[in-house]
Amino acid sequence: MLKEYREEIRELDEKILEQIERRLEIARTIAEYKMDRDIPVTDAAQEENVIDHVVSLAKREDDVPYIRRFWRMMLENSRAVQHKVVTGDNITGLWLREMIRSAAKRKENPRVVYKGGEGSYGHEAAAAYFGTGGFGGCSTYEKVCRAVKNGDADYAVLPLESNTAGAMPGVRELINKYGLYIAGEQNVRLDDCLAAPKGAKLEDITEIHAHEQVLARSSAFLEDHPEIKAVPSLSSSKCVKKIAEENSPHKAVITSGFAAELNGLEVIAPYVSDNPGSCTRFVILTDKFEISPGGDKVSMAFTVRHRAGRFSASSASSPTTT
């Protein structure tokens, strides 16, 4: 059965190749037409119309992100072929220069999504980077990426790496899966602090509530206060709201200064984390290539052939990103 499937795929590949070659030939003809009339090679609006039309024909909703990504790549190749006809210059160099020239501008009053609830570090990163805009949280990293890819949001804010824990599992893979671009970054210090309703004092606290992971990284502080009961929670944002709503002078929460202020709580013990210098780098993701004002950094994803010596450990730390 597997052999039959592979044979069917081989036949499909041959038919697809024939169509791609025909498409590239038409692209060259269009390039000559544009060259004679001094028309720019790139027409971003037309490319989006092509992609939207193809996506509208998809039979399965689950296939849409892959179809969109495939067609975007095909249009980039067609554009590169046209550049080759017009100038005869290096295709890769032209492609990069054309992307930079036609880069989108940051949207005003953008719709921004992040993982977590109101007051989460993702929310803090979004607020710090954009200042204003419409913010909303999602329950998973994948839903965050999907919201941008489907047009439900303009930007996504996701943690990429921490100076103490390293790379965030799965985030790079999702960026590649959904074909998103990194438009900016925002560093956020994990300033875990003990917050309580206004007027509360540390000596009066009998319960400390926090997400179980937050409690784990605050073990030293908790050991210094064995008289206080640690109460784990599955949601940091719900935990903070609970303490604010109950307004008890005997209950506190370990959270960020940003979340404490957002919920009207008062910091009664700063920097209770075992690693007070911990910092997370968040990336700003978008569905269209964009260059932020003052940008001075480039992130690239690439693949190499699976052959010995093609990519050595001495040349880079990761085979897919730099």
matplotlib code that plots the C-alpha trace (Angstrom):
import matplotlib.pyplot as plt

x = [0.0, 2.8, 4.5, 1.3, 0.9, 4.5, 4.0, 0.9, 2.8, 5.6, 3.1, 1.6, 5.1, 5.7, 2.5, 3.1, 6.6, 5.2, 2.7, 5.4, 7.7, 4.8, 4.1, 7.7, 7.7, 4.7, 6.4, 9.3, 7.0, 5.3, 8.8, 9.6, 6.2, 7.0, 10.5, 9.3, 6.8, 9.0, 6.6, 8.0, 8.4, 6.7, 3.0, 2.1, -1.6, -1.8, 0.2, -2.2, -5.1, -3.6, -3.1, -6.6, -8.1, -6.3, -7.1, -10.7, -10.7, -9.3, -11.5, -10.2, -9.8, -6.9, -4.9, -5.2, -2.0, 0.1, -1.5, -1.0, 2.7, 3.3, 1.8, 3.7, 6.9, 6.0, 5.2, 8.6, 10.3, 8.3, 9.3, 13.0, 12.7, 11.3, 14.1, 16.6, 15.0, 14.9, 18.4, 20.3, 21.5, 21.9, 18.5, 18.9, 20.4, 17.6, 15.0, 16.3, 16.6, 13.1, 11.7, 13.4, 12.2, 8.6, 8.5, 5.2, 4.8, 3.7, -0.1, -1.6, -3.7, -2.9, -4.7, -2.1, -2.4, -0.2, -0.3, -1.9, -4.4, -4.4, -1.3, 0.8, 4.4, 3.1, 0.7, 3.5, 5.7, 2.9, 2.1, 5.8, 6.4, 3.2, 2.1, -1.4, -3.6, -6.1, -4.7, -6.0, -4.8, -4.8, -4.5, -1.7, 1.3, -0.3, -3.5, -1.5, 0.2, -3.0, -4.7, -2.2, -2.0, -5.8, -6.0, -7.8, -4.8, -2.1, 0.7, 1.6, 3.9, 5.6, 8.6, 11.6, 14.2, 15.2, 18.7, 18.2, 16.0, 17.2, 14.9, 11.2, 10.1, 8.2, 8.1, 10.7, 8.9, 5.6, 7.1, 8.3, 5.1, 2.9, 5.5, 5.5, 8.1, 9.9, 9.1, 10.7, 11.6, 11.0, 12.9, 11.0, 12.5, 10.8, 10.4, 8.4, 7.3, 4.9, 1.8, -1.2, -4.1, -3.2, -2.4, -1.4, 1.9, 4.3, 4.1, 0.3, 0.3, -0.8, -1.2, 0.8, -1.0, 0.8, 1.1, 2.9, 5.8, 6.1, 6.2, 8.9, 11.2, 10.5, 11.6, 14.2, 11.8, 9.2, 11.8, 12.6, 8.9, 7.8, 4.9, 3.2, 1.2, 2.0, -1.2, -0.6, -2.7, -3.0, -3.5, -1.4, -3.9, -6.9, -4.7, -4.0, -7.6, -8.7, -6.4, -7.5, -11.2, -11.0, -9.1, -7.8, -4.9, -3.8, -3.4, -0.8, 0.2, 3.6, 3.3, 4.9, 4.9, 3.0, 0.2, 0.1, -0.4, -2.9, -5.0, -4.6, -2.3, 0.7, 4.2, 5.2, 8.3, 10.2, 12.2, 11.3, 12.4, 15.5, 16.9, 16.0, 18.0, 16.0, 14.9, 12.9, 13.2, 9.8, 9.5, 6.9, 5.5, 3.5, 2.2, 3.9, 7.5, 8.1, 11.1, 10.7, 12.0, 15.6, 15.8, 19.4, 19.0, 18.1, 16.7, 16.9, 15.7, 17.3, 17.8, 20.8, 21.2, 21.3, 24.9, 28.0, 30.0, 27.2, 26.7, 29.3, 28.8, 31.6, 29.9, 26.7, 24.7, 21.5, 20.9, 17.8, 18.2, 20.6]
y = [0.0, 2.4, 1.7, 2.5, 5.8, 6.8, 5.9, 8.1, 11.0, 10.5, 10.8, 13.9, 15.4, 15.0, 16.7, 19.5, 20.0, 20.4, 23.0, 24.9, 25.0, 26.4, 29.0, 30.1, 30.5, 32.8, 34.7, 35.3, 36.6, 38.9, 40.1, 41.1, 42.9, 44.8, 45.6, 47.1, 49.3, 50.1, 48.4, 47.3, 43.6, 43.4, 43.9, 43.1, 43.6, 41.3, 38.6, 38.7, 38.5, 35.3, 33.8, 34.7, 33.2, 29.9, 29.7, 30.2, 27.1, 24.9, 22.0, 21.5, 24.3, 22.6, 22.8, 26.5, 27.5, 25.0, 26.1, 29.8, 29.1, 27.0, 29.7, 32.5, 30.6, 30.0, 33.6, 34.6, 32.2, 33.7, 37.2, 36.0, 34.6, 37.9, 39.8, 37.6, 38.4, 42.2, 42.7, 39.4, 40.0, 37.5, 36.1, 35.8, 39.2, 40.8, 38.9, 40.3, 43.8, 43.7, 42.4, 45.3, 47.8, 46.6, 45.9, 46.7, 49.5, 48.9, 49.2, 51.9, 50.7, 47.1, 44.0, 42.1, 38.6, 36.8, 33.6, 33.9, 36.2, 39.9, 40.8, 37.9, 38.5, 38.2, 41.0, 43.1, 42.6, 43.6, 46.7, 47.7, 47.3, 48.7, 51.1, 51.2, 48.9, 46.1, 43.2, 39.8, 36.5, 32.9, 29.7, 28.2, 29.3, 27.6, 29.6, 32.8, 32.0, 30.9, 34.1, 36.1, 33.7, 33.7, 37.5, 37.7, 39.7, 41.9, 40.8, 38.0, 38.3, 35.1, 34.3, 33.0, 32.5, 33.1, 34.0, 31.3, 28.6, 28.9, 28.5, 28.2, 24.7, 24.7, 28.4, 28.4, 25.4, 27.3, 30.4, 28.2, 26.2, 29.3, 31.2, 34.2, 37.1, 38.5, 42.3, 43.2, 42.1, 43.1, 42.0, 41.6, 41.1, 38.4, 40.6, 38.1, 40.0, 39.3, 41.5, 41.9, 44.3, 47.8, 48.1, 44.4, 43.6, 40.7, 39.6, 39.2, 37.0, 33.4, 32.2, 32.8, 32.0, 31.6, 29.4, 26.2, 27.1, 30.5, 28.8, 26.5, 29.3, 31.1, 28.2, 30.2, 32.9, 30.3, 28.4, 31.6, 31.9, 28.4, 29.9, 30.9, 28.3, 28.1, 27.5, 26.4, 27.6, 26.6, 30.2, 33.2, 35.8, 34.1, 33.9, 37.6, 38.5, 36.2, 37.9, 41.4, 40.5, 38.9, 41.9, 39.9, 41.3, 37.7, 36.5, 37.5, 36.4, 36.0, 37.9, 40.6, 44.2, 44.9, 42.5, 43.8, 47.4, 46.3, 44.7, 47.4, 45.4, 46.6, 45.1, 44.0, 42.0, 42.7, 40.1, 36.9, 34.7, 32.4, 34.1, 37.8, 38.7, 36.4, 38.0, 36.7, 37.8, 38.1, 38.4, 40.3, 38.2, 39.2, 37.6, 40.1, 41.1, 44.3, 46.3, 48.1, 51.7, 51.6, 47.8, 46.6, 42.8, 40.0, 36.5, 33.9, 30.3, 28.0, 24.3, 22.5, 19.2, 16.1, 15.3, 14.8, 18.0, 20.3, 21.9, 21.6, 22.3, 24.8, 27.0, 27.6, 26.4, 25.5, 23.9, 26.0, 29.4, 32.2]
z = [0.0, 0.9, -2.4, -4.3, -2.4, -3.2, -6.9, -7.0, -5.4, -7.9, -10.7, -9.1, -8.7, -12.4, -13.3, -10.8, -12.2, -15.7, -14.5, -12.5, -15.5, -17.6, -14.8, -14.7, -18.5, -18.3, -15.4, -17.8, -20.5, -17.9, -16.9, -20.5, -20.7, -17.5, -18.6, -21.9, -20.0, -17.0, -14.6, -11.2, -10.8, -7.4, -7.1, -3.5, -3.9, -6.9, -5.1, -2.1, -4.5, -6.0, -2.6, -1.4, -4.6, -4.2, -0.5, -1.2, -3.3, -0.6, 0.4, 3.9, 6.4, 8.1, 4.8, 4.4, 6.3, 4.3, 1.0, 1.8, 2.7, -0.4, -2.8, -1.1, -1.7, -5.3, -5.9, -4.4, -6.8, -9.7, -8.7, -8.5, -12.1, -13.3, -11.6, -13.4, -16.8, -16.1, -14.7, -15.0, -11.4, -8.6, -7.8, -4.0, -3.7, -5.7, -3.8, -0.5, -1.8, -3.2, 0.1, 1.9, -0.6, -0.5, 3.3, 4.9, 7.4, 11.0, 11.4, 13.5, 16.5, 15.8, 17.0, 19.0, 20.5, 23.1, 25.1, 28.5, 30.3, 31.1, 33.1, 31.8, 30.7, 27.1, 27.8, 29.4, 26.3, 24.0, 26.0, 26.2, 22.5, 21.0, 23.8, 22.5, 20.5, 20.9, 23.0, 23.5, 24.9, 23.6, 25.5, 23.4, 21.3, 18.2, 18.6, 18.8, 15.5, 13.9, 14.8, 12.9, 9.9, 9.6, 9.7, 13.1, 14.5, 13.0, 15.3, 17.7, 20.7, 21.8, 24.0, 22.0, 24.6, 28.2, 29.6, 32.2, 30.6, 27.0, 23.9, 24.5, 23.2, 20.0, 19.3, 16.4, 14.9, 14.9, 13.3, 10.4, 10.3, 9.8, 7.7, 10.0, 10.0, 13.0, 12.9, 16.3, 19.8, 23.4, 26.4, 29.6, 33.0, 35.1, 38.1, 40.3, 43.3, 46.3, 45.8, 48.1, 48.6, 49.6, 53.3, 53.7, 55.4, 54.9, 58.6, 58.3, 55.2, 55.8, 52.2, 49.0, 45.8, 42.4, 39.3, 40.3, 38.0, 39.7, 43.1, 41.9, 40.9, 44.2, 46.4, 48.4, 49.4, 50.4, 52.5, 54.3, 55.3, 56.3, 58.3, 55.0, 53.1, 49.3, 47.3, 43.6, 40.7, 37.1, 35.9, 36.9, 35.6, 37.5, 40.6, 40.6, 40.0, 42.8, 45.3, 44.1, 44.4, 47.8, 49.1, 52.1, 54.2, 54.8, 51.2, 48.6, 45.1, 43.4, 40.1, 38.0, 39.0, 35.7, 36.7, 40.3, 39.1, 36.6, 39.3, 41.9, 44.2, 46.2, 46.1, 49.6, 48.7, 45.4, 43.4, 45.2, 42.3, 42.7, 39.6, 39.9, 36.8, 34.6, 31.3, 28.4, 24.8, 23.1, 19.4, 17.5, 14.6, 11.6, 8.4, 6.1, 5.9, 7.9, 9.0, 12.3, 12.6, 13.9, 13.3, 13.3, 13.6, 11.2, 12.0, 9.3, 8.9, 6.4, 5.6, 4.2, 2.4, 4.7, 3.9, 6.1, 6.5, 5.1, 8.5, 11.3, 14.9, 14.8, 12.2, 14.2, 17.2, 15.4, 11.9, 11.3, 12.8, 13.4]

ax = plt.figure().add_subplot(projection="3d")
ax.plot(x, y, z, "-o")
ax.set_aspect("equal")
plt.show()
